[in-house]
C-alpha cells in the first residue's frame, strides 16, 4: 500500500507535466513494489479492470510464458499533451531484488538517447523511485550513481525519488545506515538533495519541479527525498506493532494526506459539495470498472521489436561473408588516420592481421573477432562493446581502440567501416560487474537492432552480477515477455592461474538453461566465433548468448582458422573429428579448450582408435545432430566425456544426462574430481592434474 506515502502520486503527476514542458518525450520509470499499482492506475492510466483481473489471478489473462506477480510487471502508455504532442511513459518490469532495476533503466534510456542523437539526453528522462533502506543499503545504487557521468553510461541526469518510510521492513533507521541521511550516498556525485515533508503536498510538487529544472540545466542526477511513513507496515497483512509499537501508535493517530489536504482546501474556500462530488466520481469509476472485463494489452514485440518473434533456431543461419567483402574490410581496418603514430607492436599486429587475410590462412582469434564485428557494422548493424578493459582487452588481443603515441588520442578502426546509420561504440567500464551488466542488459532490451556485448575481465568475475544474470537475463523473457540479444563474453579455461582466474562457471549457466531461454556456446575456433556472432544478429529472434571465450588459445598456433571458413558455412553446434590413426575404438566427447590438449597428444603420440567430438553449443543442445553423430560409431565403441573442470562443475552433469538418453548409459567421466574451489592455487599441481586428465582419457 502507498498509504503514508500517498504524495508520490501528485509528485509524479507534477514530474510528468514539468518534464514535458522541458521537452522530454520519454520517461522510463524504475520502482519497487510499494505504490506500483497505484502509479499504474493514476499516472499511466492503466484500466482499473486490468488491475482487478490481476488481483483475481486469472491465469488466462495476459500471461505468456511463466508470468510474474502483478507488482513486478512492466507497462507503457502514451499520454496526450496539449499541441498534439505526446509523452511516452515506460514502467520497466523488475524483480523483488531491490534497486536491481536501476542500471537496467539507465541502459534502456541510453539506448533511446543514442538513437535520437544529440537531443537524446534532453528528450529521455530516467526516473527512479527508491525506499530509504534500499537507497542507502544496496551497493548497486552507488554503482549506478558512479556510472552517471561516465561517457559510455551517462544519461543526462536521473531524477531519484526516495520515499523515506523511516524504516526498512522492520529495521529501524539507526540499524539500517551509518550516515545521517538515507540519501547521503548521492553526495558522491555531488547530486543536490531536496528533503521535503511528505504531508505537505504542495512543497513536494515544488521540490520536484525544481529538481527537474536542475536536471534540465546541468544534465546531472538530482534527488528528492520525501519524508513519509507506511501506514500498514510492510504490507496490509503485516503487524508493525510487533517491532515498532511507539511509531505505529503515532501513525494510527495521524490523519491521512487526503484528509489533511481537504482541510486546507476547505479553509481556502473550496466547497464541501465539490469535494464530495470528486469522491463520488472516483468511487463510481471504480465500481463500473469492477463490472467490466479486462482489456487485453499487447506489450511484447512492438515498435522496434515488431520484426522479431519469440523462438529458438530450427535451422542453420547462413552467416558466411563474401571473399571480396572480407578482403575489403581487412584492408580498411589496417588504414590509420593521417599523422597517427601507433605503438610499434600495434602497427606490427595490424600488418600481421592484414597479411594473414591476404594469404587466406592462420587467422587468429583477435583478427577474426574484428572481422566479424566489421562485417556486421558494414551491413548497418550497430555494435556496442562494454566492460572492463574491453578496448584493448584483458589479454591484449583485441585493440578496438588505438592510441597515438605522440598525442594520446584514440582512433577506432571499426568505426570507419560502419555503414550509414550504424555505429561502433567501445567503452572501458568502471570496475564493477553488477551495474555495468545491468546497464548493458537494459540497452539490449531497448535496442534489438544493435549487437550489445558485455565482456567480463575474467569469466570468474561474472558472478559479481549474479542478480542480473538470474533475475533478468535468464528469466526476463519468461516472466515479462522481454527478449534480449545481449552477448556475455566470459574468458574461461584452466591454465594454472588459480581458483579466481579459471572458471566462468559453465555449470551455473547450464543450470539456468530451460525452455530455450539462453544460448550457451563454447566455440573452439575463431571461425566458430565469427559465425556465432553473426548468427546472433541474423536470427529472427533475440536470445542472450553466453559465450565462453579463450585466454591461452588467443595466441595458440593451432587455434586459427582459414579464410574459406569465414566465406562459407555456418556455426556448427557439434563438430565430429575422425580418428587420425586406425579404426575407431573410443570417442572422446568434450567442449572448449581441452580439445586442443587431446588433439595434440593424439597426433604427437599417434594414439590409435580415438575420435574426438566437440560440443560447441551446450544449450540448446543439438540433440538430433548429436544422436546422429554418435550412432555412426560401431557397436562396442567406448564413449567418454572429458573436461578440465571438477566433476561437480563444468558441463558434465548437464551432458551426462543427455548422453545417457542417447547412448543408453552415461559415458565414462574423465576430469578433475569434485572440488569446492574451481581450480588449484598451485600452477605445478594444476599442470599435473591436466596431464593426468589427458593420459586417462587416451588410456596412456
N, C-alpha and C positions, 0 to 999 in steps of 0.2 A: 504494500500500500504506500502511496505517496503522502498520506496524511501526516502533517507535521512539516513536510517539505513541499506543500501544495504550490508554493510560489514558483516552482520550476515551470509551471505552465505559462503564467504571464511572462516569465523571464524568456522562455523560448519563443513565445509569440512576438515579443519585442525584438528578440535577436533576429528572427526571420525577416521582420519588416525593416529593421535597420540595415541588415546585410544587403537586402535587395536595393535599398536606397543608395548603397555604396557601390553598386554594380556587380554584386555577387549573383551568379546564375545557378550555382550548385552548392548545396550544403550537404556534407557527409557526416552523419552522426555516429558516434560510438558511445554506448552507455550500458550499464549493468541492468539487472532485473528490476530494481526499485523504480517505480513510476513508468516503466516501459509501456505498458498497455495504455496508461493514461496519456502518454505522449503520442502513441499511435492514434488514439481516438481524437485528441484535441488539437494536435499540431499537424499531423499527417492527414487527418480526415479519414482514417480507416473506418469503413462502415461498422457500426455497432454490432450488427447481426453477425459479422465475421468474427468479432471478438467473442460474442456469445457462443458461436459454434466451437471456438477453441475451448471454452470452459466446458462445453458439453462433451468434449473429447470425441467428436465424431470422426472416426478413423477414415471415413470416405471423403471427408472434406479436405482438399488441398494437401494431401500427403503423397509425396513421391519419394521413393527410397525409404529410408528408415525414419525420417522426420525428426522433430525435436519438440521440446516443450514450448509453450506459447510465448514465454518471456525470453526466448533465445532467438526467435526468428527475425529475419530482416523484412524490410518493406521499403517501397519507394512511391513517390507521388509528385505530380506536377501541380504547383499552386498557381492559380491565375492571379496576375498582378494588373494594376492599372496600366493603361497604354498598350494593351495587347501583348504584355510581357508575361513570362512565367518563371518560376523558381523551382528547380528540381531538388527535392529532398530525398535523401537516402539514409535509411537506418540499417547499418551493417549487422548481419547476423553474427552472433558471438556465443562462446561457451560461458559456463559459470566461472571459469578461471578469471578472476577479476583483473582488469587492466590489460589482459592479453590482446584485447581488440585495439588498443591504442596505436601500435605501429601498423596494424593492418589498415586502419582508417587513413593513416598518413600515406601509406603506399598507394591506396586507391586514389587519393586526392592527387598525388604526384603524377600518376598515370594520366589522369584527366588534364592536369596542368600542362604536362609535356605535349599532349595532343593539341592543346589550344595555343601553345607558343608563348610569346612574351606576355600576353594578357592573362595567362593561366592563373598565376598566384592571386590576382585581384578577383578573378571570377569564381574560383573554387575554394570554399572555406571548410576546413576540418573543425568539427565541434565535438569535443569530448566531455562527457559527464562522468564524474567520479564521486565516490564516497570518501570521507575523510580518512578512514583507516586504510583503505586501499591506496589512496594517493600518496600517503606517507610511508606505507609499508611494503608495497610491491616494487621490486627493483626495476621492473620493465618501465615504470613511469620515468625514473631518472634516465634510463637508457633512451627512451623516446624523446625526452627533452633534449638530451645531448645530440640527437640527430637533427634537431630543429634548425640549426644554422649551418649544416654541412652541405656542400654543393650537390652531392648526389641524393640528398634525402630531405632537403628543406621544402616546405610547402607554403612559405609566405606567412607563417604565423597561425597558431591554433588557438581557438577560444576554448579555454578549460573552465568548466563549471564544476565546482566542488561543493556537493551538498554535505555540509558538516553536521552530521547527526549527533556529534559529541559522544559517540560510542561506536564500537565495531562489533556487531552482533551482541555479545555480552561483555566485551572487553572495554574497560574504561580508557579514556584518552591517556591517562597517566601511565597506563601499561602498554599503550599502542605506539608511542613515539617518544623520542628523546628531544625533539625540537619544541619550541613554544607553539608554533602554528602548524597545522596539518599541511599547509601549503609551502612550508619553508624549502622543500626540495626544489621548487621553481626558482628560487633565488640563484641557483647555479647558472642559469642563463639570463639572470637579471630581468626576469619577467615581472612586470607590475602585478601586484595582487590587490584586488579590491575586496575588503572584508565588509560584508553587509548583512544586516539583521533580516532574517527570513520572514518575519511577521510584518515588515514594512515593505509592502509590495511595490510601492512607487519608487522607493530607494533602490530596490533590487533592479527594477527596469532601468532606472537612470544609470546605475553602475554598469549594467550590461551594454547599454548604448555607448557609454564612454569607452568601455573595453574594446568594442568593435571599431570605434573611431581610431583608437590607438593602433590596433592591428592593421587597419587600412593605411595608416600613415607610415608606420615603421616596419611592417611585414615581419613582426615577431610575435612570439607566444604571449598570451595575456591570461590572467586567472581571475575569476570571480568566485570568491568563497562565500557561500550562503550559510549563515549560522542558523540551524534549524534543529529538528528532532524527529524521532519516529514515534508516532502516537501509539502504535500497536506492537512495539518491539520489532524484531526482525521480520515477522510476518503476522498475519491475522491470527494464526494458531499458536503464536508464541506466548509465553508468560514472563514478561520482563521484570515482574516484581521479585522473581527468584534471585536476581543478581543486582538489580538497581531499584530497590524499593523507594528510596527517597526521591530519585529523579522522576520516577513514574507517578509518585504522589503529586508532584508539582505539575507534571504533564496532564494528569487527569483533571486538574483544576483550570488548565489553560484553555481558553476558547479557541476554536478553530479559525483559520485565517479568513474564511469567507464570512464568519460571524463578526470578526474584528473589522473587516472592511465594510460590511453592511452598516455598522455603527458610524464609520467615517462618512459613508455616502449619505446616510440619513441626516447626519449633522451638517453636511454640505448642501442640503436642500433636495436631495434625490427623494422621489416619492416612494412610500412604502408599497403602494399598489404596483408600481413599476418593477420593484424587486420581486414581488410575488409573481408577477406575470412572466418574468425571466425564468424563475424557478419552475413554474408550471410548464413553460415551453420546453425546457430541458427534460423534465420528467415525462412529458408526452412523447418527446422524440425517442427516449429510451424505451418507453412502452411499445411504441409502434415497431421499433427495430426488433424487439424481442419476439414479435409475431411474424417477422419476415425470415425467409430462408437466407442462408449465407450466399454471398455473391462470389462465384469463383474468380480468382485473380491469377492471371498468368504472370509469373515473375521470373521464369528461367528462360534462357536462350532468346533474349530480346535485344534490341538495339545492336550493339557491336557483336553480340553473340548470336545474332539471327542466322548467320551462316554455319553455325556449329550445331552439333547434335550429340546427345549422350551416346556412349557406346564404347566398344573396345575393337581393336583391329581384328578383322577377319581375313584379310588378305595382305600380302606384302605391299608396302608402299614403294613405288618406283622413285628412288631418291638419287639416282645417278645424275651426273652433270656432264655435259658435253666436253670433249677434249679441248676444243679451242677456248671454251669459257674458262676452264681451269688454267690453261696457259696464259690467257689474258689477265686473269685475276692475280696469278703468281707474279707476273711482270709488274702490274700496278702496285702490288704490295711491297715491292722492292724499291720503289721510287720514293725518295725523300724530298722535302721542300728545298728549294734553292738556298744555299748557305747554311744548311743544317749540318751540325757536326755530331754524328752519333758516337757512342762508345765504340772503340775498335772491335771489341768482342761481339757487340750487337751488329756492327756492319758485316763482320765475317759470318754471323749467323744468317743474316738476310741473304747474303750471297750464296751460302750453302743451301738454303731453302730453295732459292730460285734455280740453282743448278740441279738439285735433286728432281724438281719438277720437269725441267728440260730433258733430263736423262731418263725420266719415266720410272724411277725406282728408288728404293730406300727413303721413302717419305716417313719421317718420324712423327711422333705424337703432336708436338707443337706446331709443326708445319701443316699437318692435316686438320687439326682443330681450327687453325686460322683460315684455311681454305673452306672449311665447312661454314664458318661464320660469314666469310666473304661471299660465298655463293648465295646465302640467304639474303644478305644485305643487297646484293646486286639484283635480286628478284623482288626487292621492295619490302622486305620483312625487317622491321626494326629489331635491334638486339640491345638488351641491357645486361651487363655483366657486373655483378656486385659481390663484395665480400672482402675479407682481409687480404691485402697484398695482391689483388687479382690482376692488376695492370701488368706487373712483372711476373707474378705467380710465385707461390711459396718456393717452388723448386726451379725458378728461373727458366722455365721452358716456353713461356707464352710471349712476353714482351708486346702486349697490346698497346702500351704507351712507350714511346721512345723519347729520351731526354737529351736535348742538345747539351753537349759537354762544355760549351762556352757560355751559354745563357741560362741553362736550366729549364728552358721552355720545353713543353711536351708536344709531340705530334702523335696522331693516331692513324696509322696507315689504313686500318679497316674503315675508318670514316670516309676515306677518299673513294672507296669503291661502292658506297651506298647509293642506291637509286633514289630518284626524287621521291620524297615522302617518307623515306626510311632514314634511320639514324643509328649510329653506333655510340653507345654510352658505356664507359667502363669506369667504375668508381671503387677506389680503395675505401673500404668501410672503416668505421671506428672498431675498436677491439671489443666486439660483442657479437653474440650469435642470436639471442632471443629476439631483440628488437629488429635487427637487420633482416633476419629471415622473415619475421612477421611483416616488415615493410615490403619486402620483395614478393611475398605471397599476396599481399594486398594489391601490389602493382599488377601481378599476373591475372587476378580475377577481374581486373578492370580493363586489361589490355590483351585480349586473346590474339590480337594481330601481331604481337611482339614476342620474340623469344627472350624470356626472362630467366637469367641464370644466377643462382647464388652458389658460391663456392666456399666450402669450409677450408680453413688453413690446413688442417688435418681432419680427416673424417671422424676421428675420435672426439672432436670438439662439437660435433653437431648436436650431441645430447644437451648442450647448453641451451638449445632451443627446442627441447622436447615437447613443451606445451604447444608450440606452433605446429610441430610435426604431428602430434597426436590429435589435437583438437581441431585443427584447420586442414592441413594438407591431406592427411589420411582419411578424414571423415567429413569434410566440408560439403562435398557433393551429396553424400548420402543423407546428411542432416538438413541441408539448406538449399540443395539444388544449385550449388555454386561450384562450377568447374574451375580448374586451374591447370595451366600448362607449364607451371614452374619446373625448372630443372635444378636439382641439387647435385652438385659435383662434390664427391666425397673421396678424397685420397685415401686409399686402403692398401694394405699389404704388409707382410711380415718380413722385416729386414734388419732385425736385431736392434730396433730403436726403443724397445720397452713398451710397457702397457699403455702409455699415453700417446704413442705415435705409430700404432699398428693397425687398429681396427675401427672401421666406421660402423660396426655393429650391424652387419648384414642380417643377423638373426632377428633384430628388433624390427627392421623394416618388413621382413617376411612375415613376422607375427601380426603386423598391421595390415597385411595384404589380404583383401577379400572382396568379392563382388566386383572385381575389375576396377578397384579404386586407384591403384598405383601401377606404374611400370617400374620394375626393379631390374636394372641391367648392369652387368659386369663385363664390359667389352674387352676383348683380349688383343685387338689390333687397332691401329689408327683408322683403318678403313671402316671398321665397325663403328667407331666413334663418329666418323663422318656421316655415315648413313643414319645412325640413330638420332643425331642432332637434326638432320634434315627431315627425317620422318616425323619428328616432334611437331614441326610446323606444317608439314604437308598433309597430315591426317585431317579428317573432317571433324575431329573432336579434340578436346584437350583433357589430358590426364597428367598429374605430376609424374616427372621422370626422376627416379632416384638412380644416380649414375656413380658407380664405384670406379674411381679413376686411379691410375698407377702413380708410383713415385720412382723407384729404380728403373722401371721399364721405359720411362720417358727418354732415356738415352741408351737403352739396351740395343745392341747392334742387330738383334734378330727381331725385335718388336718394331717392325717397319712394314709399310705397305707399298704396293706398286701403283703407279698412276692408273693403270687399267682397272684397278679395284674401285676407284672413285668414279670412273666414267662408265661403269656398267654395274649391274646387280642392285642389291638392296641389303638392308640389315638382315642378318641371319640369326634367328633365335637359338639355333642349335648348329654346331659345326662338328661333323664327324671326320676323323682323320684315320685312314687305313694303317694297318701295321706295316712299318717300313721293312721289317725283316721277318719272313716266314708267315705261316698261316696263323690266323687269329686264335689265340687261346684264352686271352683275357682282355677285357675292356676296362680302361680307367676313365671314369666319368668325373669331371671336375669343372671348376669355374674360375676364371681370372688368372692371376699371376702364377699359380702353382703349375699351370700348363707348361710354362717355359722350362721350369726345373725338370719336369718329367720328360718333355720332348728332347731337351738337350742330352739328358742322361741316356735315353733310349738310343740316340744316334751315336753318342760318344762310345758306348759300350756294346752297341749293336744288339740290344736286348730283343730277343726273338718273341714273336707271337703276341705283341702288345699293341693294341689300338687305343687311341685317345678320342674322347668325345667331350666337347666343350659345351656347357650350358651358358649361353651368352645372355639370355633373358630369363631371369629366375621367376619373374611374375609379370604378367600372366604366363604361366608355363605352357610352352607349345607341346601339349601332351600328344597330339596326333603325330606330329613330326618326330617327337622323341620316341614314341612307340614304334613308329616305322623304322627308325634307325636301329633300335635295339633288337627288333625282331629279324633283322637281316643277318645277325650273327648265328652261327650253327649251335645246335644243342650241345650242352656241356661247357659252353663259354663261361668263364668266371667274370663276375662284374664286381667292381669296387668303386666306392665314392672316395675321392682323395681331396683333402683340403688342408690349408695351413692352420686354420683356426682350431681352438679347442673343440671337443666333441659337443659341448653344450652351447657352442656359438657357431658362427658361420651359417652355411646353408644346409648342413647335414640333416637336422631334424625335419626341416621342410621337405628336402628332396628325398629322404629315405621313405617317407610315406608315399610320395608319387611314384618312386621307382618300384616300391613293393607292389603297387597296384598293377604295374606293367609286367614286372618280372615274376610275380608270384611270391616273392620273398625279398626282404630288404637286402641290398648289396653289402659286401664287406665294407667296414669303415676303416679308413686309413687317415690319420691326422693326429693332432695333439690330443692328449687325454683331457677330460673335463678339468676346468680350472676356474678359480674365482676371478682372476685378472686375465685380460686378453692375451698377454704375452709376457715372456720372461724379461726381467730387467738386465740380464747378462747377455751381451752380444755373443759371446762364445757359446753359452748354453743354447741360445736361440738358433745358432747355426748347426749345433749338434742335433737339435730337435728337427730342423729342416732336413738334414741329411738322413736322419732315421726315417722320416716320412717317405722320402724318395726311395730309399732302399727297400722299405717294407712294401711299398706299392708295386715295385718292379721285381720283388722277390729276389733281391740281390744278397 
